[in-house]
């Protein structure tokens, strides 16, 4: 049975949704979960929170599985940004007024650090290219004035996996610096083990809006063991119950949805290893089909020097016309997106091989008409 049969409301078999890196379709069970959240609220009124906590804990358990960290302290939040802010508010910025990051972080992180810099915090931005040496250069930028390093494990513009983050973790441990890894573009498409990857003492932030199909409001912060006594300045009333990095009253519907989707993944055997293999195969189909188009490189091209295993879950195509290509593809029924000069094509496990090749063929037609 095709996986697409479980996504009838999103009509994934009828549409060319190459948005798997930005947000994937939700399986039909997600809709059932939304209705279940409503029914629980109607039935139990304010006592619904005990029922909601069961779903929240299912999400925490799912995160622990994805991180290969069964005993992890996991805090949930509506957005990765809100969890980033709480993390930053726990740093000793008066004593260590320096942050190290890259020039390729997602906009919520970039904007927040830009704003802190305006208020006097020193922000060091290490160029992401070449990715092969990024971890080494980040580690070299850490000193005893550095409060934290903030870095993505997979770069959101190009899908490049950042290798060697264990070296950054070691540099941070030596200097008493915190390390926050943004794994949003890794979880659900590239397996992660905080122990095997040398990140046991790193903070990890991420969410379920992309590859995990959980939808909005399902973000998390993994708090490392050494931070047991760390207290954020930005804190909600949930901290009264011991969840220091949590906020306050929230809409639990997202956690109902997440719990059902995580169960669905288990039922379908969509393990991190299976999802990685599916993603690599689909990305390979996209790259082979794109190369066969033989479009002029000044119109659109791709990185052919980096091995396929060093990319995450989408194909980034470089073009000075990326915005126009995206808009024209949308007119032809292909949903994709762009970030700056990169047109991003994101497959998903519910798409067929034929859908992928059809989408690229339409890109060929569009590209031939682009000056």
C-alpha positions as CSV (number, residue, x, y, z in Angstrom):
1,X,0.0,0.0,0.0
2,X,1.3,3.5,-0.9
3,X,2.1,5.7,2.0
4,X,0.1,8.4,0.2
5,X,-3.2,6.7,1.1
6,X,-2.7,7.9,4.7
7,X,-2.6,11.6,3.6
8,X,-6.0,12.0,1.8
9,X,-6.8,15.4,3.3
10,X,-3.5,16.9,2.1
11,X,-4.1,15.2,-1.3
12,X,-0.4,14.3,-1.6
13,X,-1.0,11.9,-4.5
14,X,-2.7,14.7,-6.5
15,X,-0.2,17.5,-5.9
16,X,3.5,18.1,-6.5
17,X,4.5,19.1,-3.0
18,X,8.2,19.5,-2.9
19,X,8.0,21.3,0.4
20,X,9.3,18.4,2.5
21,X,12.1,20.5,3.9
22,X,9.8,23.4,4.9
23,X,6.8,21.6,6.1
24,X,5.5,18.1,5.2
25,X,1.9,17.0,4.9
26,X,0.2,15.6,8.0
27,X,-1.2,12.1,7.9
28,X,-5.0,11.8,8.3
29,X,-4.6,10.6,12.0
30,X,-3.4,14.2,12.8
31,X,-7.0,15.4,12.0
32,X,-8.4,12.8,14.3
33,X,-6.1,14.0,17.0
34,X,-7.2,17.7,16.6
35,X,-10.8,16.5,17.1
36,X,-9.8,14.5,20.1
37,X,-8.3,17.5,21.7
38,X,-11.5,19.4,21.3
39,X,-13.5,16.5,22.7
40,X,-11.3,16.2,25.7
41,X,-11.6,19.9,26.4
42,X,-15.4,19.7,26.1
43,X,-15.6,16.6,28.3
44,X,-13.1,17.5,31.0
45,X,-13.0,21.4,30.8
46,X,-10.1,22.5,33.0
47,X,-9.3,19.0,34.0
48,X,-8.2,18.4,30.4
49,X,-4.6,19.1,31.4
50,X,-4.0,15.7,32.8
51,X,-5.1,14.3,29.5
52,X,-2.9,16.8,27.6
53,X,0.1,15.9,29.7
54,X,-0.1,12.3,28.4
55,X,0.3,13.7,24.9
56,X,3.1,16.1,25.9
57,X,5.0,13.2,27.5
58,X,4.5,11.1,24.3
59,X,6.2,14.0,22.4
60,X,9.1,14.1,24.9
61,X,9.5,10.4,24.5
62,X,9.6,10.8,20.8
63,X,12.3,13.5,21.0
64,X,14.4,11.3,23.3
65,X,14.2,8.5,20.7
66,X,15.2,10.8,17.9
67,X,18.1,12.1,19.9
68,X,19.1,8.5,21.0
69,X,19.0,9.9,24.6
70,X,16.4,8.0,26.7
71,X,17.0,9.9,29.9
72,X,17.1,13.4,28.4
73,X,15.5,16.4,30.1
74,X,13.2,17.7,27.3
75,X,11.3,21.0,27.5
76,X,8.6,21.7,25.0
77,X,7.7,25.1,23.4
78,X,5.5,26.5,20.7
79,X,8.5,27.6,18.7
80,X,12.3,27.1,18.5
81,X,12.7,30.8,18.9
82,X,11.0,31.0,22.2
83,X,13.2,28.1,23.5
84,X,16.3,29.9,22.1
85,X,15.4,33.0,24.0
86,X,15.0,31.1,27.3
87,X,18.4,29.5,26.6
88,X,20.0,32.9,25.9
89,X,18.5,34.3,29.0
90,X,20.2,31.7,31.1
91,X,23.7,32.6,29.9
92,X,26.1,34.7,32.1
93,X,26.3,37.5,29.5
94,X,27.6,40.1,32.0
95,X,30.6,37.9,32.8
96,X,31.0,36.4,29.3
97,X,29.5,38.9,26.8
98,X,30.5,37.0,23.7
99,X,28.5,34.6,21.4
100,X,29.9,32.6,18.5
101,X,27.7,31.5,15.6
102,X,27.7,31.2,11.8
103,X,26.6,33.4,9.0
104,X,24.2,30.6,7.9
105,X,21.7,30.3,10.8
106,X,18.0,30.5,10.3
107,X,16.4,34.0,10.5
108,X,14.9,33.7,13.9
109,X,18.3,32.9,15.4
110,X,20.1,35.4,13.1
111,X,17.7,38.2,14.0
112,X,17.8,37.5,17.7
113,X,21.6,37.6,17.8
114,X,21.7,40.7,15.6
115,X,19.4,42.4,18.2
116,X,21.6,41.3,21.1
117,X,24.6,42.7,19.3
118,X,22.8,46.0,19.1
119,X,22.6,45.9,22.9
120,X,26.3,45.4,23.3
121,X,26.8,41.6,23.2
122,X,29.7,40.7,21.0
123,X,28.6,38.3,18.2
124,X,31.2,36.5,16.2
125,X,29.9,35.0,12.9
126,X,32.0,32.3,11.4
127,X,31.4,31.8,7.6
128,X,29.7,28.5,6.8
129,X,31.8,27.9,3.7
130,X,33.7,25.6,3.5
131,X,31.4,23.4,5.5
132,X,34.2,20.8,5.9
133,X,36.1,23.1,8.2
134,X,33.3,24.9,9.8
135,X,33.4,23.0,13.1
136,X,37.2,23.5,13.4
137,X,36.8,27.2,12.8
138,X,34.0,27.5,15.3
139,X,36.1,25.6,17.9
140,X,39.0,28.0,17.2
141,X,36.7,31.0,17.9
142,X,35.8,29.9,21.4
143,X,37.6,31.6,24.3
144,X,37.0,32.2,28.0
145,X,34.8,35.2,27.2
146,X,32.4,33.2,25.1
147,X,29.1,32.4,26.8
148,X,27.8,30.1,24.0
149,X,28.2,28.7,20.5
150,X,25.0,28.5,18.5
151,X,25.2,26.4,15.3
152,X,22.9,24.3,13.1
153,X,23.8,20.7,12.4
154,X,22.3,21.0,8.9
155,X,22.4,24.3,7.1
156,X,19.0,25.6,6.2
157,X,19.9,27.2,2.8
158,X,22.1,24.4,1.3
159,X,21.2,21.2,3.2
160,X,24.9,20.7,4.0
161,X,25.5,18.6,7.1
162,X,28.0,20.2,9.4
163,X,30.6,17.5,10.2
164,X,32.7,17.3,13.3
165,X,30.6,19.2,15.8
166,X,32.1,17.0,18.6
167,X,35.2,19.2,18.2
168,X,33.1,22.3,19.0
169,X,31.7,20.5,22.0
170,X,35.1,19.7,23.3
171,X,36.3,23.3,22.8
172,X,33.2,24.5,24.7
173,X,33.8,22.0,27.6
174,X,37.4,23.1,28.0
175,X,36.4,26.8,28.2
176,X,33.2,26.5,30.2
177,X,31.1,27.6,27.2
178,X,27.6,26.3,26.3
179,X,26.9,24.7,23.0
180,X,23.4,25.0,21.4
181,X,22.9,22.8,18.3
182,X,19.9,23.6,16.1
183,X,18.8,20.2,14.8
184,X,15.6,21.4,13.1
185,X,16.9,20.4,9.6
186,X,18.3,17.1,10.9
187,X,15.7,15.2,12.9
188,X,13.5,13.0,10.8
189,X,15.9,13.0,7.9
190,X,19.4,12.4,9.2
191,X,19.8,10.2,12.3
192,X,21.3,11.9,15.4
193,X,22.8,10.4,18.5
194,X,23.9,12.9,21.1
195,X,26.2,10.2,22.6
196,X,27.7,8.8,19.4
197,X,28.1,12.3,17.9
198,X,29.9,13.7,20.9
199,X,27.1,16.0,21.9
200,X,26.2,14.6,25.3
201,X,26.8,18.0,26.9
202,X,25.2,20.1,24.2
203,X,21.8,21.8,24.3
204,X,19.7,20.7,21.3
205,X,16.8,22.7,19.9
206,X,14.4,21.6,17.1
207,X,10.8,21.0,16.2
208,X,8.3,18.9,14.3
209,X,7.1,21.3,11.6
210,X,9.4,19.9,8.9
211,X,10.4,16.3,8.4
212,X,8.5,14.9,11.4
213,X,5.1,15.9,10.1
214,X,3.9,17.1,13.6
215,X,2.8,20.5,12.5
216,X,3.2,23.8,14.4
217,X,3.7,24.2,18.1
218,X,5.8,21.0,18.6
219,X,9.3,22.4,19.4
220,X,11.7,21.2,22.0
221,X,14.9,22.0,23.9
222,X,17.1,19.2,25.2
223,X,18.8,20.4,28.4
224,X,22.2,18.7,28.9
225,X,23.0,17.0,32.2
226,X,25.5,19.6,33.4
227,X,22.9,22.3,33.2
228,X,20.7,20.8,36.0
229,X,21.0,24.0,38.1
230,X,20.8,26.5,35.2
231,X,17.9,29.0,35.5
232,X,16.7,31.2,32.7
233,X,15.7,34.8,33.3
234,X,12.8,34.4,30.8
235,X,10.6,32.0,32.6
236,X,6.9,31.1,32.9
237,X,4.8,29.9,35.7
238,X,5.4,26.3,34.8
239,X,8.8,26.8,36.4
240,X,6.9,26.7,39.7
241,X,6.4,23.0,39.0
242,X,10.1,22.5,38.2
243,X,10.1,22.8,34.4
244,X,12.6,25.7,34.3
245,X,12.7,26.2,30.6
246,X,9.0,25.7,30.0
247,X,6.6,28.6,29.6
248,X,3.0,29.0,30.7
249,X,-0.5,27.9,29.6
250,X,-0.5,26.8,26.0
251,X,-2.7,25.3,23.3
252,X,-2.3,21.5,23.8
253,X,-3.9,20.6,20.5
254,X,-0.4,20.5,18.9
255,X,0.7,17.8,21.3
256,X,-2.4,15.7,20.6
257,X,-1.5,15.9,17.0
258,X,2.2,15.1,17.7
259,X,1.4,12.0,19.8
260,X,-0.8,10.5,17.1
261,X,1.7,11.2,14.3
262,X,4.6,9.7,16.3
263,X,2.5,6.6,16.8
264,X,1.7,6.6,13.1
265,X,5.4,6.7,12.3
266,X,6.0,3.7,14.6
267,X,3.2,1.8,13.0
268,X,4.5,2.5,9.5
269,X,8.1,1.6,10.4
270,X,9.3,5.1,9.7
271,X,12.4,4.9,11.9
272,X,15.3,7.4,11.5
273,X,17.2,4.9,9.5
274,X,14.3,4.2,7.1
275,X,13.6,7.9,6.7
276,X,17.3,8.6,5.9
277,X,17.4,5.9,3.3
278,X,14.2,7.1,1.8
279,X,15.4,10.7,1.7
280,X,18.7,9.8,0.1
281,X,17.0,7.8,-2.6
282,X,14.5,10.5,-3.4
283,X,17.2,13.2,-3.4
284,X,19.2,11.0,-5.8
285,X,16.2,10.9,-8.1
286,X,15.9,14.6,-8.0
287,X,19.6,15.2,-8.7
288,X,19.8,12.7,-11.5
289,X,16.7,14.2,-13.2
290,X,18.1,17.7,-12.7
291,X,21.4,16.8,-14.2
292,X,19.7,15.3,-17.2
293,X,18.1,18.6,-18.0
294,X,21.5,20.1,-18.8
295,X,20.3,23.6,-18.1
296,X,22.8,26.5,-18.4
297,X,24.7,27.0,-15.2
298,X,24.1,30.7,-15.2
299,X,20.4,29.9,-15.0
300,X,20.4,27.2,-12.3
301,X,23.0,24.7,-11.1
302,X,23.9,22.6,-8.1
303,X,26.8,21.6,-5.9
304,X,28.3,18.6,-7.7
305,X,31.6,18.5,-5.7
306,X,30.1,17.4,-2.3
307,X,29.2,13.7,-1.9
308,X,25.5,13.0,-1.6
309,X,25.9,11.6,1.9
310,X,27.0,15.0,3.2
311,X,23.6,16.6,2.4
312,X,20.4,16.5,4.5
313,X,16.9,16.2,3.2
314,X,16.5,18.6,0.3
315,X,18.1,19.5,-3.0
316,X,19.4,23.1,-3.1
317,X,19.8,24.6,-6.6
318,X,21.8,27.8,-6.9
319,X,20.3,30.4,-9.2
320,X,20.2,34.2,-9.5
321,X,16.6,33.7,-10.6
322,X,15.6,31.5,-7.6
323,X,12.6,33.6,-6.7
324,X,11.3,33.7,-10.2
325,X,11.8,30.0,-10.7
326,X,9.9,29.3,-7.5
327,X,7.0,31.5,-8.5
328,X,6.8,30.1,-12.1
329,X,6.9,26.5,-10.8
330,X,4.0,27.4,-8.5
331,X,2.0,28.5,-11.5
332,X,2.8,25.1,-13.0
333,X,1.6,23.2,-9.9
334,X,5.0,22.5,-8.2
335,X,5.2,23.7,-4.7
336,X,8.8,24.5,-3.6
337,X,10.5,27.5,-2.0
338,X,13.6,29.6,-2.2
339,X,16.1,31.1,0.3
340,X,18.1,33.9,-1.2
341,X,19.9,32.4,-4.3
342,X,18.8,28.8,-3.5
343,X,15.7,27.1,-5.0
344,X,15.0,24.3,-2.5
345,X,13.3,21.1,-3.6
346,X,12.2,18.9,-0.7
347,X,11.0,15.3,-1.2
348,X,8.9,13.4,1.3
349,X,8.2,9.7,1.9
350,X,4.6,9.9,0.7
351,X,5.7,11.2,-2.8
352,X,6.2,8.7,-5.7
353,X,9.3,8.6,-7.9
354,X,7.1,9.7,-10.8
355,X,6.0,12.8,-9.0
356,X,9.6,13.8,-8.4
357,X,10.6,13.3,-12.0
358,X,7.5,15.2,-13.2
359,X,8.3,18.1,-11.0
360,X,11.9,18.3,-12.3
361,X,10.7,18.1,-15.9
362,X,8.5,21.1,-15.2
363,X,11.6,22.9,-13.8
364,X,13.3,22.1,-17.1
365,X,10.5,23.8,-19.1
366,X,10.6,26.8,-16.8
367,X,14.4,27.0,-16.8
368,X,14.6,27.0,-20.6
369,X,12.4,30.1,-20.6
370,X,14.4,31.9,-18.0
371,X,17.0,34.4,-19.3
